[in-house]
Amino acid sequence: MESYDIILRPIISEKSTLAVSDQKYSFEVDRRAGKIEIRRAVEEVFGVKVASVNTMNIRGKMRRRGRVFGFTPARKKAIVTLRKGENSIEFFDGV
């Protein structure tokens, strides 16, 4: 898999923007990607050194449209912590 196929999008929420001060960044990643692949992708795309990667699988929530029930898509979320003294990821600086 290419690095740009592994990292799908950044997660911008109140909780994730507060974690940026601790050099922790949240991304939605491909569900098949492992921690080592996520680490390599972030290092290659953003040019930073990663200290650790924590991942979690998020099940889809049940939603209803009238009588019809369905689920939102399941996804995988990765919280990437950068090494001490490392530059921040520029994409999150303006948030």
C-alpha positions in Angstrom: 0.0 0.0 0.0 1.1 3.5 -0.7 1.5 6.0 2.2 -1.3 8.1 0.8 -3.6 5.1 0.7 -2.9 4.3 4.4 -3.7 7.8 5.8 -7.2 8.6 4.7 -7.8 11.9 6.5 -7.0 13.9 9.7 -9.5 13.9 12.5 -10.3 17.4 13.6 -12.3 17.5 16.8 -12.1 19.4 20.1 -10.3 16.5 21.8 -7.8 16.0 19.0 -6.9 19.7 18.8 -6.2 19.7 22.6 -3.9 16.7 22.2 -1.8 18.6 19.6 0.0 20.4 22.4 1.3 17.0 23.6 2.4 16.2 20.0 -0.4 13.7 19.5 -2.1 13.7 16.1 -5.3 11.8 15.1 -5.9 10.3 11.7 -8.4 8.0 10.1 -6.4 5.2 8.5 -7.1 2.2 6.3 -8.7 -0.6 8.3 -6.1 -3.2 7.0 -3.1 -1.1 8.0 -0.9 -2.1 11.0 0.9 0.1 13.5 4.3 -0.2 11.7 2.7 0.7 8.3 1.0 3.7 9.9 4.3 4.8 11.4 6.1 4.6 8.1 3.4 6.4 6.3 3.3 9.4 8.7 7.1 9.6 8.7 7.2 9.6 4.9 4.3 12.0 4.2 5.0 14.6 6.9 8.8 14.2 7.4 8.7 13.7 11.2 9.9 11.0 13.5 7.2 9.0 15.3 7.5 7.8 18.9 4.4 5.6 19.2 1.2 4.7 17.4 -2.1 3.8 19.1 -4.9 2.4 17.0 -8.6 1.7 17.7 -11.3 0.1 15.5 -14.6 2.1 15.7 -17.7 0.2 14.8 -20.4 1.8 12.7 -23.3 3.4 14.6 -26.8 2.4 13.9 -28.9 5.0 12.0 -32.5 5.1 11.0 -34.3 6.6 8.1 -38.0 6.1 8.8 -38.5 2.4 9.2 -35.2 1.4 7.6 -32.2 0.7 9.8 -28.6 0.9 8.7 -25.1 1.4 9.9 -22.5 4.1 9.3 -19.2 2.7 8.0 -16.8 1.2 10.5 -13.4 2.9 10.5 -9.9 2.7 12.1 -8.4 5.6 14.0 -4.7 6.1 14.8 -3.3 8.5 17.4 0.3 9.2 16.5 2.8 10.6 19.1 5.9 12.4 17.8 9.3 12.1 19.4 10.4 14.8 21.9 11.9 17.9 20.2 10.4 17.0 16.8 8.7 19.7 14.7 4.9 19.7 14.6 2.9 18.6 11.6 2.2 21.7 9.6 -1.3 20.6 8.6 -2.5 20.9 12.2 -0.8 24.3 13.0 -3.7 26.4 11.6 -6.4 24.6 13.5 
